[in-house]
């Protein structure tokens, strides 16, 4: 049995990483270093994978077979290219965050938050490092694709 303080510590760590991810995505969006959408992400990965530092795959519903196939292909490509991958649930929270940053984005672009790529290694470096460290630690614990739940506010 895991001691209660371990659960609190894990929960605090995940909350901290969730906040770091949110800040990283907002900063990357403001710096025009965030590619949003499965199709747009696939095009970028094909053209310039060396410039991608983080792939965020977001889904609240695991029942979407087509989305899971896309995720599998993207994960495979990212693993082969050495790109850090993070799966998140909390698509509504992502819509809140990124919709507030860029209200000019059309509805179609806002709707496809299932895949996001951070492309600038300098984009809020300390937050990128915190998210990357979390992903490395998760992989050491045999979690091939680290997962994170974004909390609604």
C-alpha positions in Angstrom: 0.0 0.0 0.0 1.3 3.5 -0.9 1.4 6.0 2.0 -1.1 8.8 2.0 1.6 11.5 1.7 2.8 9.8 -1.5 -0.6 10.4 -3.1 -0.5 14.0 -2.0 3.0 14.4 -3.4 2.0 12.8 -6.7 -1.1 15.0 -7.0 0.9 18.1 -6.2 3.5 17.2 -8.8 0.9 16.6 -11.5 -0.8 19.9 -10.7 2.5 21.7 -10.9 3.3 20.1 -14.2 -0.2 20.8 -15.5 0.3 24.5 -14.7 3.8 24.4 -16.3 2.2 22.9 -19.5 -0.5 25.6 -19.5 2.0 28.4 -19.2 4.3 26.8 -21.9 1.4 26.4 -24.3 0.3 30.0 -23.8 3.8 31.4 -24.2 4.4 29.2 -27.3 1.1 30.5 -28.8 2.0 34.1 -28.2 5.5 33.6 -29.7 3.9 31.8 -32.7 5.7 28.6 -31.8 2.7 26.4 -31.4 1.2 24.3 -34.2 -2.4 23.3 -33.5 -4.3 20.5 -35.2 -3.6 16.9 -36.3 -3.3 17.7 -40.0 -1.1 20.8 -39.4 1.1 18.9 -36.9 1.6 16.0 -39.4 2.6 18.5 -42.1 5.1 20.1 -39.7 6.5 16.8 -38.5 7.0 15.7 -42.1 8.7 19.0 -43.1 10.8 19.9 -40.0 10.8 17.4 -37.2 14.1 18.7 -35.8 12.5 21.9 -34.7 9.8 20.2 -32.6 10.5 19.9 -28.9 7.1 18.7 -27.5 4.1 16.9 -28.9 0.9 17.2 -26.8 -1.9 14.8 -27.6 -5.2 15.7 -26.1 -8.4 13.7 -25.8 -11.1 13.2 -23.2 -12.8 10.3 -25.0 -10.8 7.1 -25.7 -13.6 5.7 -27.8 -12.8 7.7 -31.0 -11.1 5.0 -33.0 -9.9 7.4 -35.8 -8.4 9.7 -33.3 -6.6 6.8 -31.6 -5.1 5.7 -35.0 -3.9 9.3 -35.6 -2.4 9.3 -32.1 -0.6 6.0 -32.7 1.0 7.3 -35.9 2.0 10.6 -34.4 3.4 8.9 -31.3 5.4 6.5 -33.4 6.9 9.3 -35.5 7.7 11.4 -32.4 9.4 8.4 -30.7 11.5 7.7 -33.8 12.4 11.4 -34.0 13.2 11.8 -30.3 10.4 14.2 -29.6 8.9 14.3 -26.1 5.2 13.2 -26.1 2.6 14.0 -23.5 -1.0 12.9 -23.5 -3.5 15.1 -21.7 -7.1 15.0 -20.9 -8.9 18.3 -20.3 -9.6 19.5 -23.9 -12.1 22.0 -22.5 -9.4 23.5 -20.4 -7.2 23.8 -23.5 -10.0 25.5 -25.3 -10.3 28.0 -22.4 -6.5 28.7 -22.4 -5.8 28.9 -26.1 -9.1 30.6 -27.0 -8.3 33.4 -24.6 -4.9 33.8 -26.1 -6.1 34.0 -29.7 -9.7 35.0 -30.1 -9.1 35.7 -33.8 -8.7 32.0 -34.6 -11.6 30.6 -36.5 -13.9 28.0 -35.0 -12.4 25.1 -37.1 -8.9 25.8 -35.8 -10.0 26.1 -32.2 -11.9 22.9 -32.5 -8.9 20.7 -33.3 -6.8 20.8 -30.1 -6.1 17.1 -30.2 -2.5 17.6 -31.3 -0.2 20.5 -30.5 3.5 20.9 -31.3 5.8 23.3 -29.5 8.4 24.2 -32.0 10.7 26.7 -30.3 13.3 25.4 -27.9 13.5 28.8 -26.3 9.7 29.0 -25.6 9.6 29.5 -21.8 12.6 27.2 -21.3 12.1 26.5 -17.5 8.5 25.4 -18.2 9.6 23.2 -21.1 12.2 21.7 -18.9 9.7 21.0 -16.1 7.3 19.2 -18.5 10.2 17.3 -20.1 11.5 16.1 -16.7 8.0 14.9 -15.8 7.9 13.0 -19.1 11.3 11.4 -18.5 10.4 10.4 -15.0 7.1 8.8 -16.2 9.0 6.8 -18.9 11.3 5.5 -16.2 8.2 4.2 -14.4 7.3 2.3 -17.6 4.7 4.8 -18.8 5.6 4.8 -22.5 3.5 7.9 -23.2 3.2 10.1 -20.0 -0.3 11.3 -19.2 -1.6 14.4 -17.4 -5.0 15.6 -16.4 -5.6 19.4 -16.8 -7.8 20.8 -14.1 -10.8 22.9 -15.0 -11.0 26.3 -13.4 
